[in-house]
Amino acid sequence: MRTELVTTLKRQATELLSEIEQSREPILITQHGLPSAYLVDVETYEALQQRMGLLEGIARGEKAIEEGRTVSHAEAKKRMARWLR
């Protein structure tokens, strides 16, 4: 992964955005020598958000199982039938 200074981002934003669109490779932006932000293309960002949502849903499901908040297949089917009418 490429690293750029925040001053480079300020001076060459258009060029960096163009490069990201083509390469789909994120750029780490540093400020005062420390990581500050990642610059990513829209498609990659949206895919990451989708993945995060899916993983959060799985985590909620696993927690529900641990806590015993489950229903039988028949009960789930009955509840779903109400929504699918």
LINMOWO-V921082 format. One record per backbone hydrogen bond with DSSP energy under -0.5 kcal/mol. NH is the residue of the N-H (numbers start at 0). CO is the residue of the C=O. Records with the same first field share a line. If there is no record, write none. Layout:
# LINMOWO-V921082
NH = CO / CO
This chain:
# LINMOWO-V921082
1 = 25
3 = 27
5 = 29
8 = 4
9 = 5
10 = 6
11 = 7
12 = 8
15 = 11
16 = 12
17 = 13
18 = 14
19 = 15
20 = 16
21 = 17
22 = 18
23 = 19
25 = 23
26 = 38
27 = 1
28 = 26 / 36
29 = 3 / 27
30 = 33
33 = 30
35 = 28
36 = 28
38 = 26
39 = 37
44 = 40
45 = 41
46 = 42
47 = 43
48 = 44
49 = 45
50 = 46
51 = 47
52 = 48
53 = 49
54 = 50
55 = 51
56 = 52
57 = 53
58 = 54
59 = 55
60 = 56
61 = 57
62 = 58
63 = 59
64 = 60
65 = 61
66 = 62
67 = 64
68 = 63
69 = 67
75 = 71
76 = 72
77 = 73
78 = 74
79 = 75
80 = 76
81 = 77
82 = 78 / 79
83 = 79
84 = 81
